[in-house]
Amino acid sequence: MKNRLLATKYIVSDFLAAIVAWGSFYTYRKIYVEKLQIDLNTLLDEKTFLLGLTLIPIFWVGLFYFAGEYRNLMRKSRLQELVATFKLALVGSVILFFVLILDDYITSYKNYYGSFFTLFSLQFVLTYIPRLFITSSTIRKIRRGKRYFRTLIIGGRDKAVKLIKDMSHKPKSSGNKFIGFVSIDNTVNPQLAEFLPQLGDSLDDINTIVKEQNIDEVIIALDYNEKDKLEKVISRLELLHTRTLMQPDLYDILTGNVHTTSRYGTPLLTITHELMPPWQENVKRFLDVGLSIIAIIILLPVYIAIAIAVKTNSKGPILYSHERIGRFGKPFTIYKFRSMVVEAEKEGPQLSNKTDSRITSVGRFLRKTRLDETPQFFNVIIGNMSLVGPRPERQFFIDQIVERAPHYYHLLRVRPGITSLGQVKYGYAENVDEMVERLRYDIIYIENMSLYVDFKIMIYTIKTIFEASGK
């Protein structure tokens, strides 16, 4: 609730700043460029002025939203705010200049420079000053302990005790309100129990504790002889929305590739959950929805033809649906054109292979061309899936995969996709061994996520469809 209120403050502030900035700029243009005598009543009679006061603020708020400016608001610093506002004010001013001002009335080319500088300056200053006050107020509240992050400690030995002591005795609050700790091997330093309650007996309790206690941050504080369990700990935390930090050793600081932060003297490594820049993530979602709608419209005749073919080829429904596991481990119902006979899995979940007799003749064609997956455009619009992302699996097979490859949970940080790097490079997996082998392609995708990579995968997928070369 507090985060929503804070976001509302920023949005309202940015909207009002954009109104004042555009109104001032419009007045400047009329008086100093067009040399007109103008007053408030004249301005209010101009439709272009009123239209600008409505649409321009929406443009700015939309730009800030796509850039991720309304995320993680309680963790913003004043310097980050300054740099981000400057960059976005510059980008937005360039866009408005070329769209609205370049062909406008001028007396000399100096008017262009003056107009751009005025627009940028007004937008930057009027946006940044209110943001500075809001950010400064939030920082003060955090330092005074009025706002905080509910924090869970992973670890129960000496390192966890030292972390609590260091962060509890700082003159200014770091914003962490420690709720309790989880010992991963049930070995607890008696001193730690004096500071915090133990909330779980083992690593298996972490996800339940985080949800029940509304945890905002998790700090991993493992002793050196517990580091072999670090991969398992991080894998479990992949399913959660919490921010994860780790207390490092000197070796971690010198060799780590993760971002180092400091909570007033206590160094911590941030294990980020942001795989793409916020603006790319928002654009990705926008493209997912837009392209899916277009695809459904274009493929409507194909849908009808496939539906007739499936229905006449074998008895049973046209569509096949079942439960898959999506982002952060949330189950959802996936839709496909039926490519197998009815009750193909009456003996339990089974993977298919090249000679699988359960696959119908039409189904074999649909699988080779990937057309059986096209109803999932509806899953994309709903928000369960993306156009590009690791293919979603059933819990039955996930349980088998994570026994051999715990890092599979890494894939659940993103929405599953209709197509994936693993799908175009490897194809359908026929057994758990192949699923683990295909996993490396999806890990490569996760570690290199970008809009450019997504477009490359979509091009490969289209090529597979037309060549009917899918495995």
Order of alpha helices (4+ residues) and beta strands (2+ residues): alpha-alpha-alpha-alpha-alpha-beta-alpha-beta-alpha-beta-alpha-beta-alpha-beta-alpha-beta-beta-alpha-alpha-beta-beta-alpha-alpha-beta-alpha-beta-alpha-alpha-alpha
